[in-house]
Each structure stands twice: as C-alpha cells, then as structure tokens.
Amino acid sequence: MNLLAVENLGKNFGERILFEGLSFGLSKGDKVALIANNGTGKSSMLKILAGQDSADEGEVIFRNECKISYLSQDAIFDDRLTINELINSAHNKISILVKDYEKAVEDHSKEGNAQSEKLVEELTAKMEQENAWDYQRRSEQILSKFNINNLQQKVGALSGGQKKRLSLALLLLENADILLLDEPTNHLDISMIEWLEKFLQQQNITVLMVTHDRYFLERVCNNIMELEGGNLYHHKGNFSYFLEKRSERESNFDVEIGKAQKLMKKELEWIRRSPKARTTKSKARIDNFDKIKKKASSKRITQELNIDVKMDRMGGKILELKNIKKSFGDLTILDGFDYTFKKGERIGILGKNGVGKSTFLNIITGRENPDSGKINVGETINYGYFTQGGLDTDEDRRVITVLKDIAEFIVMSDKRKVSASQLLEHFMFTPEMQFTEVKRLSGGERRRLYLLTVLMKNPNFLILDEPTNDLDLLTLTKLEEFLLQYKGCLILVSHDRFFMDKLTEHLFVFTGNGEIEDHYCTYSEYREKEIAQEKEFKKIQHLEKQNSKVKAPKKKLSFNDQYEYNNLEKEIQDLEKEKSELESNIQIPNIELAEIMEKSERLGVVIDLIDEKEMRWMELDDI
C-alpha cells in the first residue's frame, strides 16, 4: 500500500541549492534510510515531509488520513509541564482518546440511551483503529526502556539528551502510519538502541530516517536512498548491499568516462584531418563529438575530508589514577578506581546514561575534581577533549575566525605548515563556507568544525565523548581511518557500536554504584557474552519461580496482561513457523548470495524475537 509520493521536490537557501527534482515513494512496511553528506538538506527534507517547512518546488502527496510522526534533532516542549502532564496533554492524541472512551463508557452505564451507545460505538471503532487498547502497558514499557521514570519531573529540568529520549518515547506511542526520524540513536545508550532496533523491525511500521549508525542501518533498513551530486539513487536492500552497489556504480562511471575519453581522442583526430566542406554525414559526426566531449569531461564531484595533523611527542609517563572516588549525594560514580595508562592505549567506555561516564572524563582532564585519590599526568601529555556539548563559541562569528583564534598556521604530520583557511578546506569547508556565520551551519557541519578545533591543537591523548553524533558517513569513515593510524592514547565513549568495534579492544564498563568492569575484548564480543549471561539468568529465575509455584498463591492477571498473554502463544507459533521456512529456504540449491544474506539476517531477528517472547510468556504464565 503506497502511503507517500514525493514528486520533483526542491529546496534552496538563496543561491545555495540543497536539492532539486527529487522523486520517491513510501509503501507500508518500508524502512528507508536517507544517506548524504552534511549540509545537503537531509533534515530539511524531513521537515518538509512533516509539514514544518515548505518546499520551493515539487509536491508531497499522502494517502488519505495518513498520520505522520516526526522526530527532530532538537526536541521542543513546554518546559513548565511535568513529564506526566506532557504525556496526558493534547500532545498525545491516543492518551486523549483513551480518556474519552473511558468517560463515554462510564456515562453510558449511567444513562444507557441510544446517543451514549452510539458514542461508545464510535470511540470503540477509533480505539480499534489506533490500537489503543494496549496503550497503558505500551506507554509504561516504552517510557521504562528510555529510562523515563520520574513522571513528576519538570520538562524544563531535563537535559538535551533526556528531552530527545522523551520525544522519541512520545513519538512511538502515537501509533502513526509513517515515522520520520532524524538521528534517532543520538543520546541513547546501547541497550536503548538495541531495543529500538527490534521495535522498528516490526513489519507494520513504516520509517524514513536519517542516521549515521551503521549497525542500526544494517539491521533495520530494507531500502537506502543516497543523495549525491544532486541525484537520488535508490538501493533496495540493507547497508551492506548499498555499499556494494555504490562501489559498482562509481566503478562503472569511471569506466564510461575512460571509454568516452578514448573515443573523443579518436574523433578529435578525424575532425582535424577532415576537409572544410561539410556533408550531412560529417555534420552529424561533429554534433556527436560534442556529446562525447561533454561525457569525457564530466567527473564525479566528491569532497574529500583530509584529517592529517601532527601529534605532540609523548614521554614515558602518561596518566596514573590512584584510588579515585567521586559521588554526587547518594550517587556513587567512582569508588576507589585505579589505572595506569600505557602508550598507544585505546579504551572504549560503556554504560547506561547517568552512570558517570562524562564525569569520569572530566576528572581525567582536570575539569572536575575527585572527592579523593591522586591523579598524576605526564608532563608531555596534551589532551584533546571532544565533548558532547559541542562547539562553545559566539554563533555570529565566521568559521574562519573561530580557527584563527586558535592559530593562524598549523603543523601537519609531514611537518608542513598550512594556514587556517587551508586546513578548513581539508575539512570540506569551501572558501565561501569559511566566511559563513557559525549559526548557519548544519548540525553535522558544526560537529565537523568542532572536531577540527580539537585536532588542530596536536593532542597526543584524545578523549572523544559521543563523537559520531550528527556526523555523516564520509566524515565518520575518514575519522576512523585517522584514529586507526593515530599513535597517541585514545578514550572513546560512543553508542555507535560499529565505531567502537573498529577502534577499541579494551573496555571500561560502568555498571553503576561506582563499579567499573575491565574487559579486554571488542564491543561485539562483550555483548555476546552479556546476552548469553542474561538468557542464563532468566532461565534460572524461571526455574526458581516454577519451584516456588506450589508455595505461593497465583496472582490474577490484569486486563492488559491477559490480552498480551492470549496473543503471545500465537505470535510464538507464527515466529517458529517463519523460522523453519527461513532455515529451509537458505538450503535451496543455487540461491542468490544477496537472498541468502537477507534471509540469514531475518533469521537472526526471528530467533531473538522468539527468545524475547518466550521469556515474556513465562513471566506471565508464572502469574
């Protein structure tokens, strides 16, 4: 079922054209990612589709009564409301519908007339249409998953990350036909991202998203739209398929250009030899030469990010932390932490939001003092600290001025001196963009500028706190290449699992209450062990509950729990059937590799869903 059609969409800011002539559609169940470099208009396109901005040309057509929910990069709420008041306000239509239904049922039980009966029937139909019967359980589940527990807290007291999580939770509760998500994984910890992945994998959910998270792209999306050079390329498949097809397209383009250049050389020789008198045939050949020349002269316009800066010399002594303790009231962040950093060490930091990861980094860099303990920093250590807060500067200033305040010239790794302007060009800031005010940059462009201001100080100890937020895939890839070659110490806090896997093999895992676990492995290896332990723990819990059943009287299931329990058995049966079919299909002789990959990926999802639903069924069955 087609839900959305976009025809010849265009948007510009003055002389700067973001995009033009873009056409695409969305059908029910599509999970589409829009991939493009920073500053090319990805967020602007989502705002146009959400009705929060207007296009300069083109048309956006929705199917009748199609409902849209939009997650922006920056959540905007009434700061005077509590979270509970916001959830029950007009912001959430389903919450209002449930209240209206409950009141209508109550009124009908008192009055019992035809008018009240008709109203109950109408609201019952709407409840069915909005799948609102299960609203209370779903709202509790989703709010809990995003760590939103104190519903009496004022929205104005929330951090930017907490507001983003609240915005995402409210959006998922709206039960819309199309979800428009702009960087949905920003400010989420890894467990939240994994839950969101499974939620969006449901077949009835339709998504158009902008995200840099490659594991998320790989596991959620079945379509990729790539905006490059003003053209929109469609790839029906996941992120791996997109990378393969993009590489093929670029290779084919280069081959075509090579052929055209050879043919142009041959035709040019003919034109130089041919007589001045022109026959009809020779005129046609000359006209064709112009087309060949145009083709031969065309080229792929690609901006290359060049991260190449000098690192200060590092001495023998790096950083020693001895018996470090830090608390905020009853919240313990560090409880006697000891560690001595070695040259070239690369450590990833994991932990849920609020356990103190950023506080730990602030203590290391001297921005915050520990309650007790000793910190010994080597004399040659030069920190480069990329914080979550981003670039702290007057937004009316020009990009070039921000850099010149740090240094007019910078020494590169090969000892060359380059000007601030040349360095900006290395970071894909054209001469025109260098004189742009900071406030006019996109979110990704600001992050790229901030990264440059950190690296140009030639640090030998890099600390990156969520560096991947809002950066495009090109910037991320180049940053990874730079960090793989970087010889200094690296501490990385990131929810981007691909980024973490590629750059670290040693993890500090903040588990809460001041405890930090030390694991010498990649993130994926750590997560596999953690999942296996969780499953084993749940099985033990289930056995213990089974053994205690005879001693404890059974509780009665609530209406919502009973509704869920009745449906779970059928859902598990359907998933088991799909699992068997997928296992059989993978064994079919001569099956295409792309199809094997697609079915294998779905098989992994189905197995995880079976485990999850069986555990939930056992919990309800125990009650």
C-alpha positions as CSV (number, residue, x, y, z in Angstrom):
1,M,0.0,0.0,0.0
2,N,1.5,3.3,-1.1
3,L,1.5,5.9,1.8
4,L,3.6,8.7,0.4
5,A,4.6,10.1,-3.0
6,V,7.2,12.8,-3.5
7,E,7.5,14.4,-6.9
8,N,10.2,16.8,-8.1
9,L,11.0,18.2,-4.7
10,G,13.3,21.2,-4.5
11,K,14.7,23.4,-1.7
12,N,17.2,26.2,-1.7
13,F,18.6,28.9,0.7
14,G,19.2,31.9,-1.5
15,E,21.8,30.9,-4.1
16,R,22.6,27.7,-2.3
17,I,20.6,24.8,-3.8
18,L,20.1,22.0,-1.2
19,F,18.3,19.6,-3.6
20,E,16.0,19.7,-6.7
21,G,13.9,17.4,-8.8
22,L,13.8,14.6,-6.1
23,S,11.1,11.9,-6.5
24,F,10.4,8.8,-4.4
25,G,7.6,7.0,-2.6
26,L,7.0,5.1,0.6
27,S,4.9,1.9,0.9
28,K,3.6,0.3,4.1
29,G,6.4,-1.6,5.9
30,D,9.2,0.3,4.1
31,K,12.2,1.1,6.3
32,V,14.2,3.7,4.4
33,A,17.4,5.5,5.3
34,L,18.4,8.7,3.6
35,I,22.2,9.0,3.2
36,A,24.0,12.1,2.2
37,N,26.9,14.3,3.3
38,N,26.3,17.0,6.0
39,G,24.8,20.2,4.7
40,T,23.0,18.6,1.7
41,G,19.5,19.0,3.2
42,K,18.6,15.7,4.8
43,S,16.9,17.4,7.9
44,S,15.3,20.0,5.6
45,M,13.7,17.2,3.6
46,L,12.2,15.5,6.7
47,K,10.9,18.9,7.9
48,I,9.1,19.4,4.6
49,L,7.5,15.9,4.7
50,A,6.5,16.6,8.3
51,G,4.8,19.9,7.3
52,Q,7.2,22.0,9.4
53,D,8.8,23.6,6.3
54,S,7.8,24.3,2.8
55,A,9.4,23.2,-0.5
56,D,10.4,25.7,-3.2
57,E,9.2,23.3,-5.8
58,G,7.6,19.9,-6.2
59,E,4.7,18.1,-4.4
60,V,4.3,15.9,-1.4
61,I,1.2,13.6,-1.6
62,F,0.0,11.5,1.4
63,R,-2.7,8.8,1.2
64,N,-6.0,9.8,2.8
65,E,-5.8,10.1,6.6
66,C,-2.2,9.0,6.7
67,K,-0.7,10.0,10.1
68,I,2.9,11.3,10.4
69,S,5.1,11.5,13.5
70,Y,8.4,13.4,13.3
71,L,11.4,13.2,15.5
72,S,13.6,16.3,15.1
73,Q,17.2,16.6,16.2
74,D,16.2,19.1,18.9
75,A,13.1,18.4,20.9
76,I,11.0,21.4,21.8
77,F,8.4,21.1,24.7
78,D,6.6,23.4,27.1
79,D,9.2,23.5,29.9
80,R,6.5,24.4,32.5
81,L,4.8,21.0,32.2
82,T,5.8,17.8,34.1
83,I,6.5,14.7,32.1
84,N,3.2,13.2,33.2
85,E,1.3,16.4,32.2
86,L,3.0,16.3,28.8
87,I,2.1,12.7,28.2
88,N,-1.6,13.3,29.0
89,S,-1.8,16.7,27.2
90,A,-3.1,17.3,23.7
91,H,0.4,16.4,22.5
92,N,-0.6,12.7,22.8
93,K,-3.8,12.0,20.8
94,I,-4.1,8.4,21.9
95,S,-4.0,9.3,25.6
96,I,-6.9,11.7,25.0
97,L,-8.8,9.0,23.0
98,V,-8.4,6.5,25.9
99,K,-9.8,9.1,28.4
100,D,-12.7,9.9,26.1
101,Y,-13.6,6.3,25.7
102,E,-13.4,5.6,29.4
103,K,-15.7,8.6,30.1
104,A,-18.2,7.5,27.4
105,V,-18.4,4.0,28.8
106,E,-19.0,5.4,32.3
107,D,-21.7,7.8,31.0
108,H,-23.4,5.1,29.1
109,S,-23.5,2.8,32.1
110,K,-25.4,5.7,34.0
111,E,-27.6,6.9,31.2
112,G,-28.0,3.9,28.9
113,N,-29.6,5.9,26.0
114,A,-29.1,5.5,22.2
115,Q,-27.0,8.6,21.9
116,S,-24.5,7.5,24.5
117,E,-24.4,4.0,23.0
118,K,-23.6,5.5,19.5
119,L,-20.8,7.5,21.1
120,V,-19.3,4.4,22.7
121,E,-19.5,2.5,19.3
122,E,-17.7,5.4,17.5
123,L,-15.0,5.6,20.1
124,T,-14.6,1.8,20.2
125,A,-14.0,1.9,16.4
126,K,-11.4,4.6,16.9
127,M,-9.7,2.6,19.7
128,E,-9.5,-0.4,17.4
129,Q,-8.2,1.8,14.6
130,E,-5.5,3.3,16.8
131,N,-4.6,0.0,18.5
132,A,-5.2,1.9,21.8
133,W,-6.5,-1.0,24.0
134,D,-2.9,-1.8,24.9
135,Y,-1.9,1.8,25.4
136,Q,-1.2,1.8,29.2
137,R,1.1,-1.2,29.0
138,R,2.9,0.1,25.9
139,S,3.4,3.5,27.5
140,E,4.9,2.0,30.6
141,Q,7.1,-0.3,28.6
142,I,8.4,2.4,26.2
143,L,9.0,5.1,28.9
144,S,10.9,2.5,31.0
145,K,13.1,1.5,28.0
146,F,14.1,5.1,27.6
147,N,14.9,5.5,31.3
148,I,12.0,7.9,31.9
149,N,10.8,7.0,35.4
150,N,10.2,10.2,37.4
151,L,7.0,11.4,35.7
152,Q,6.6,14.3,38.1
153,Q,9.8,15.9,36.9
154,K,9.5,19.3,35.1
155,V,10.4,19.1,31.4
156,G,12.5,22.2,31.8
157,A,14.8,20.4,34.2
158,L,15.7,17.7,31.6
159,S,19.0,17.7,29.7
160,G,19.0,17.9,25.9
161,G,19.6,14.1,25.8
162,Q,16.7,13.4,28.2
163,K,14.4,15.6,26.1
164,K,15.4,13.7,22.9
165,R,14.6,10.4,24.6
166,L,11.2,11.7,25.9
167,S,10.4,13.0,22.4
168,L,11.2,9.6,20.9
169,A,9.1,7.7,23.5
170,L,6.1,10.0,22.8
171,L,6.5,9.6,19.1
172,L,6.5,5.7,19.4
173,L,3.3,5.9,21.4
174,E,1.5,7.9,18.7
175,N,0.9,4.8,16.5
176,A,1.5,6.8,13.3
177,D,1.5,5.4,9.8
178,I,4.9,6.9,8.9
179,L,7.7,7.7,11.3
180,L,10.2,10.4,10.2
181,L,13.3,10.0,12.4
182,D,16.2,12.5,12.4
183,E,19.2,10.8,14.1
184,P,17.1,8.6,16.4
185,T,20.1,6.9,18.1
186,N,21.7,10.2,19.3
187,H,21.7,10.4,23.2
188,L,20.6,6.7,23.5
189,D,22.8,4.2,25.3
190,I,23.4,0.9,23.5
191,S,20.7,-1.1,25.3
192,M,18.1,1.5,24.2
193,I,19.4,1.4,20.7
194,E,19.1,-2.4,20.6
195,W,15.5,-2.2,21.9
196,L,14.6,0.4,19.3
197,E,16.1,-1.8,16.5
198,K,13.7,-4.6,17.5
199,F,10.8,-2.3,17.8
200,L,11.3,-0.8,14.3
201,Q,11.8,-4.2,12.7
202,Q,8.1,-4.9,13.1
203,Q,6.5,-5.4,9.7
204,N,3.7,-2.9,10.1
205,I,6.0,0.0,10.9
206,T,6.9,2.4,8.1
207,V,10.1,4.5,8.6
208,L,12.1,7.2,6.8
209,M,15.2,8.0,8.8
210,V,18.4,9.9,8.7
211,T,21.1,8.1,10.8
212,H,24.8,7.6,10.8
213,D,24.6,4.4,12.9
214,R,25.8,1.7,10.5
215,Y,24.8,-1.3,12.6
216,F,21.3,0.3,13.0
217,L,21.2,0.9,9.2
218,E,22.2,-2.7,8.6
219,R,19.6,-4.3,10.9
220,V,16.6,-2.0,10.4
221,C,16.5,-0.7,6.9
222,N,15.4,-2.5,3.8
223,N,15.8,0.5,1.4
224,I,18.6,3.1,1.2
225,M,18.2,6.4,-0.6
226,E,21.5,8.1,-1.4
227,L,21.6,11.8,-2.3
228,E,24.8,12.6,-4.2
229,G,25.6,15.2,-6.7
230,G,22.0,16.4,-6.9
231,N,20.9,12.8,-7.9
232,L,18.8,10.4,-5.8
233,Y,19.9,6.8,-6.0
234,H,17.6,4.0,-4.8
235,H,19.0,0.8,-3.3
236,K,16.6,-2.0,-2.3
237,G,18.5,-3.7,0.4
238,N,20.4,-3.1,3.6
239,F,23.5,-1.0,4.2
240,S,25.9,-3.7,3.1
241,Y,24.0,-4.0,-0.2
242,F,24.1,-0.2,-0.6
243,L,27.9,-0.1,-0.2
244,E,28.3,-2.8,-2.8
245,K,26.1,-1.2,-5.3
246,R,27.5,2.3,-4.8
247,S,31.0,0.9,-5.4
248,E,29.8,-0.8,-8.6
249,R,28.1,2.5,-9.8
250,E,31.3,4.5,-9.2
251,S,33.4,1.9,-11.0
252,N,31.1,1.8,-13.9
253,F,31.0,5.6,-14.1
254,D,34.8,5.7,-14.2
255,V,34.9,3.1,-17.0
256,E,32.4,5.0,-19.1
257,I,34.4,8.2,-18.7
258,G,37.6,6.3,-19.8
259,K,35.9,5.0,-22.9
260,A,34.5,8.4,-23.7
261,Q,38.0,10.0,-23.4
262,K,39.5,7.4,-25.8
263,L,36.7,7.9,-28.3
264,M,37.0,11.7,-28.0
265,K,40.7,11.5,-28.9
266,K,39.9,9.4,-32.0
267,E,37.1,11.8,-33.1
268,L,39.3,14.8,-32.5
269,E,41.9,13.4,-34.9
270,W,39.2,12.9,-37.5
271,I,38.0,16.5,-37.1
272,R,41.5,17.9,-37.6
273,R,42.1,15.8,-40.8
274,S,38.7,16.3,-42.3
275,P,38.1,18.8,-45.2
276,K,36.3,22.1,-44.5
277,A,33.4,21.2,-46.8
278,R,30.8,19.5,-44.5
279,T,28.5,16.8,-45.7
280,T,25.3,16.0,-43.8
281,K,27.0,12.8,-42.5
282,S,30.1,14.7,-41.3
283,K,28.0,17.4,-39.6
284,A,26.2,14.6,-37.7
285,R,29.5,13.2,-36.6
286,I,30.7,16.6,-35.4
287,D,27.4,17.1,-33.4
288,N,28.0,13.6,-31.9
289,F,31.6,14.7,-31.0
290,D,30.2,17.5,-28.8
291,K,28.2,14.9,-26.8
292,I,31.2,12.6,-26.4
293,K,33.3,15.6,-25.3
294,K,30.8,16.5,-22.7
295,K,30.7,12.9,-21.4
296,A,34.5,12.7,-21.4
297,S,34.8,16.0,-19.5
298,S,32.4,15.0,-16.8
299,K,33.6,13.7,-13.5
300,R,32.4,12.7,-10.1
301,I,32.5,15.7,-7.8
302,T,33.5,14.3,-4.4
303,Q,34.6,16.3,-1.4
304,E,37.5,14.6,0.4
305,L,38.0,15.0,4.1
306,N,41.7,15.1,4.9
307,I,42.4,14.6,8.6
308,D,46.2,14.9,8.9
309,V,47.6,16.8,11.9
310,K,50.8,16.5,13.9
311,M,50.8,14.8,17.3
312,D,52.9,16.2,20.1
313,R,55.7,13.9,21.4
314,M,54.7,11.7,24.2
315,G,57.0,10.9,27.1
316,G,57.3,7.7,29.2
317,K,54.8,8.8,31.9
318,I,51.2,9.1,30.6
319,L,48.4,9.1,33.2
320,E,48.0,7.4,36.6
321,L,44.8,7.2,38.6
322,K,45.1,6.1,42.2
323,N,42.1,5.3,44.4
324,I,39.9,7.8,42.8
325,K,36.5,8.4,44.5
326,K,33.6,10.6,43.3
327,S,30.0,10.9,44.4
328,F,27.1,13.2,44.0
329,G,24.9,12.8,47.1
330,D,23.8,9.2,47.1
331,L,25.0,8.6,43.5
332,T,28.5,7.0,43.5
333,I,30.4,7.5,40.3
334,L,33.9,6.1,41.2
335,D,34.7,4.1,44.3
336,G,38.5,3.6,44.6
337,F,39.3,3.4,40.9
338,D,43.0,2.6,39.9
339,Y,44.5,2.5,36.5
340,T,47.8,3.4,34.8
341,F,47.6,4.3,31.1
342,K,50.2,3.0,28.6
343,K,51.4,4.4,25.3
344,G,49.1,3.9,22.4
345,E,46.2,2.6,24.6
346,R,42.8,2.6,23.0
347,I,39.9,2.2,25.5
348,G,36.2,2.2,24.9
349,I,33.8,3.2,27.7
350,L,30.3,1.7,28.0
351,G,27.5,2.2,30.5
352,K,23.9,3.4,30.6
353,N,23.1,7.1,30.6
354,G,23.6,8.7,34.0
355,V,26.3,6.3,35.4
356,G,29.0,8.9,35.2
357,K,31.0,8.4,32.0
358,S,31.2,12.1,31.2
359,T,32.1,12.8,34.9
360,F,35.0,10.3,34.6
361,L,36.3,12.1,31.5
362,N,36.0,15.5,33.2
363,I,38.1,14.2,36.2
364,I,40.8,12.8,33.9
365,T,41.1,16.2,32.1
366,G,41.0,18.3,35.3
367,R,37.7,19.9,34.5
368,E,36.3,18.3,37.7
369,N,38.0,17.4,40.9
370,P,37.6,13.9,42.5
371,D,36.4,13.7,46.1
372,S,39.7,11.8,47.0
373,G,42.5,10.0,45.3
374,K,45.5,11.1,43.3
375,I,45.9,11.9,39.5
376,N,49.4,12.0,38.0
377,V,49.5,13.4,34.5
378,G,52.8,13.2,32.4
379,E,54.5,16.5,31.6
380,T,54.3,15.9,27.8
381,I,50.6,15.0,27.8
382,N,48.4,17.3,25.6
383,Y,44.7,16.4,25.9
384,G,42.3,16.8,23.0
385,Y,38.8,16.6,24.5
386,F,35.8,16.4,22.2
387,T,32.8,16.8,24.5
388,Q,29.1,16.0,23.9
389,G,28.3,19.7,24.5
390,G,29.9,20.7,21.2
391,L,31.5,23.9,20.0
392,D,31.3,26.7,22.5
393,T,31.5,30.0,20.6
394,D,29.6,33.1,19.6
395,E,27.3,31.8,16.8
396,D,27.5,35.2,14.9
397,R,31.2,34.6,14.3
398,R,32.5,33.4,11.0
399,V,34.0,29.9,10.6
400,I,37.5,31.2,9.6
401,T,37.6,33.5,12.7
402,V,36.9,30.5,15.1
403,L,40.0,28.8,13.8
404,K,42.3,31.8,13.6
405,D,41.6,32.5,17.3
406,I,43.4,29.2,18.0
407,A,46.2,29.5,15.4
408,E,46.9,31.2,12.1
409,F,49.1,28.3,11.0
410,I,49.1,24.6,11.9
411,V,51.8,22.0,11.6
412,M,50.8,18.8,9.7
413,S,52.1,15.3,10.3
414,D,54.7,15.7,7.5
415,K,55.9,19.0,9.2
416,R,54.3,21.2,6.6
417,K,52.8,24.4,7.8
418,V,49.3,25.2,6.5
419,S,47.1,28.2,7.1
420,A,43.8,28.1,8.9
421,S,42.0,28.5,5.6
422,Q,43.9,25.6,4.0
423,L,43.1,23.4,7.0
424,L,39.4,24.3,6.7
425,E,39.5,23.2,3.1
426,H,41.0,19.8,4.2
427,F,37.8,19.5,6.4
428,M,35.5,20.2,3.4
429,F,34.8,23.9,4.3
430,T,34.9,25.7,0.9
431,P,36.3,29.3,0.7
432,E,32.6,30.5,0.6
433,M,31.7,28.5,3.7
434,Q,34.7,29.8,5.7
435,F,33.1,33.2,5.8
436,T,29.7,31.8,6.8
437,E,28.4,32.5,10.3
438,V,28.5,29.5,12.6
439,K,24.8,29.7,13.2
440,R,24.2,29.0,9.5
441,L,26.0,25.6,9.6
442,S,24.1,22.4,9.8
443,G,24.4,20.2,12.9
444,G,26.9,17.9,11.2
445,E,29.0,20.8,9.9
446,R,29.2,22.3,13.4
447,R,30.4,19.0,14.7
448,R,33.0,18.7,11.9
449,L,34.2,22.3,12.8
450,Y,34.4,21.4,16.5
451,L,36.4,18.2,15.7
452,L,38.9,20.4,13.7
453,T,39.3,22.8,16.6
454,V,40.2,19.8,18.9
455,L,42.6,18.1,16.4
456,M,44.5,21.3,15.3
457,K,46.0,21.6,18.9
458,N,48.1,18.5,18.1
459,P,46.9,16.3,21.0
460,N,48.7,13.1,22.0
461,F,45.8,12.0,24.3
462,L,42.4,12.1,22.6
463,I,39.2,11.8,24.5
464,L,36.1,11.6,22.3
465,D,32.7,11.7,24.1
466,E,30.0,10.7,21.5
467,P,32.0,12.0,18.5
468,T,29.7,10.3,16.0
469,N,26.5,12.4,16.8
470,D,25.3,14.2,13.6
471,L,28.4,13.4,11.6
472,D,27.8,12.0,8.1
473,L,29.2,8.6,6.9
474,L,32.0,10.2,4.9
475,T,33.3,12.1,7.9
476,L,32.9,9.0,10.1
477,T,34.9,6.8,7.7
478,K,37.7,9.4,7.5
479,L,37.8,9.9,11.2
480,E,38.1,6.1,11.7
481,E,41.0,5.9,9.2
482,F,42.7,8.7,11.1
483,L,42.2,7.1,14.5
484,L,43.4,3.7,13.3
485,Q,46.7,5.4,12.4
486,Y,46.8,7.6,15.5
487,K,49.8,6.7,17.8
488,G,48.6,8.5,20.9
489,C,46.2,7.4,23.7
490,L,42.5,7.2,22.8
491,I,39.5,7.1,25.1
492,L,36.2,6.7,23.3
493,V,32.7,7.0,24.6
494,S,30.2,6.1,21.8
495,H,26.8,4.5,21.3
496,D,27.9,3.7,17.7
497,R,28.7,0.0,18.0
498,F,30.5,-0.2,14.6
499,F,32.7,2.7,15.5
500,M,33.5,1.2,18.9
501,D,34.2,-2.3,17.4
502,K,36.6,-0.9,14.8
503,L,38.7,1.3,17.2
504,T,38.9,-0.4,20.6
505,E,39.7,-3.8,22.0
506,H,39.7,-2.8,25.7
507,L,36.6,-1.7,27.5
508,F,35.7,0.0,30.8
509,V,32.1,-0.9,31.6
510,F,30.4,1.4,34.1
511,T,27.8,-0.8,35.8
512,G,26.7,1.7,38.4
513,N,27.3,2.2,42.2
514,G,30.9,3.2,41.4
515,E,31.8,-0.2,39.9
516,I,33.9,-0.3,36.6
517,E,34.5,-3.7,34.9
518,D,37.6,-4.1,32.8
519,H,37.2,-6.2,29.7
520,Y,39.9,-7.0,27.1
521,C,37.7,-7.6,24.1
522,T,35.7,-5.8,21.3
523,Y,32.2,-4.5,22.0
524,S,30.6,-7.3,19.9
525,E,32.5,-10.0,21.9
526,Y,31.4,-8.3,25.2
527,R,27.8,-8.0,24.1
528,E,27.7,-11.7,23.0
529,K,28.9,-12.7,26.5
530,E,26.4,-10.4,28.1
531,I,23.4,-11.7,26.1
532,A,24.4,-15.3,27.0
533,Q,24.5,-14.4,30.7
534,E,21.2,-12.6,30.5
535,K,19.5,-15.7,29.0
536,E,21.0,-18.0,31.5
537,F,19.9,-15.7,34.4
538,K,16.3,-15.6,33.1
539,K,16.2,-19.4,32.8
540,I,17.4,-19.8,36.4
541,Q,14.8,-17.2,37.5
542,H,12.1,-19.1,35.7
543,L,13.1,-22.4,37.3
544,E,13.1,-20.8,40.7
545,K,9.6,-19.4,40.1
546,Q,8.4,-22.8,38.9
547,N,9.7,-24.4,42.1
548,S,8.0,-21.8,44.3
549,K,4.6,-22.0,42.5
550,V,3.2,-24.6,44.9
551,K,4.1,-22.3,47.9
552,A,2.7,-19.0,46.6
553,P,-0.9,-18.5,45.5
554,K,-1.4,-17.3,41.9
555,K,-1.9,-13.6,41.3
556,K,-4.6,-12.5,38.9
557,L,-3.5,-11.1,35.5
558,S,-4.6,-7.5,34.7
559,F,-6.8,-7.0,31.6
560,N,-3.8,-5.8,29.6
561,D,-1.5,-8.7,30.7
562,Q,-4.3,-11.2,29.9
563,Y,-4.7,-9.6,26.5
564,E,-0.9,-9.9,25.9
565,Y,-0.7,-13.5,27.3
566,N,-3.5,-14.7,25.0
567,N,-1.7,-13.3,21.9
568,L,1.8,-14.4,22.8
569,E,1.3,-18.1,22.2
570,K,0.1,-17.5,18.6
571,E,2.9,-15.0,17.9
572,I,5.5,-17.5,19.1
573,Q,3.9,-20.2,16.8
574,D,4.0,-17.9,13.8
575,L,7.6,-17.0,14.5
576,E,8.6,-20.7,14.9
577,K,6.9,-21.4,11.5
578,E,8.7,-18.4,9.9
579,K,12.0,-19.7,11.4
580,S,11.5,-23.2,9.9
581,E,10.7,-21.7,6.5
582,L,13.8,-19.4,6.5
583,E,16.0,-22.3,7.5
584,S,14.6,-24.4,4.6
585,N,14.9,-21.5,2.1
586,I,18.6,-20.9,2.9
587,Q,19.3,-24.5,2.0
588,I,17.7,-24.2,-1.5
589,P,20.4,-25.0,-4.2
590,N,21.6,-22.1,-6.5
591,I,20.0,-19.5,-4.2
592,E,21.4,-15.9,-4.8
593,L,24.0,-14.7,-2.3
594,A,22.0,-11.5,-1.7
595,E,19.0,-13.5,-0.9
596,I,21.0,-15.8,1.5
597,M,22.2,-12.7,3.3
598,E,18.7,-11.2,3.5
599,K,17.2,-14.4,4.8
600,S,20.0,-15.1,7.3
601,E,19.6,-11.6,8.7
602,R,15.9,-12.1,9.1
603,L,16.5,-15.5,10.7
604,G,18.7,-13.8,13.4
605,V,15.9,-11.3,14.1
606,V,13.3,-14.1,14.3
607,I,15.4,-16.1,16.8
608,D,15.8,-13.1,19.0
609,L,12.1,-12.3,18.9
610,I,11.3,-15.9,19.8
611,D,13.6,-15.8,22.8
612,E,12.2,-12.4,23.9
613,K,8.5,-13.5,23.6
614,E,9.1,-16.9,25.3
615,M,10.7,-15.1,28.3
616,R,7.7,-12.7,28.5
617,W,5.2,-15.7,28.1
618,M,7.0,-17.5,31.0
619,E,6.8,-14.3,33.2
620,L,3.0,-14.0,32.6
621,D,2.5,-17.8,32.9
622,D,4.1,-17.6,36.3
623,I,1.5,-15.0,37.4
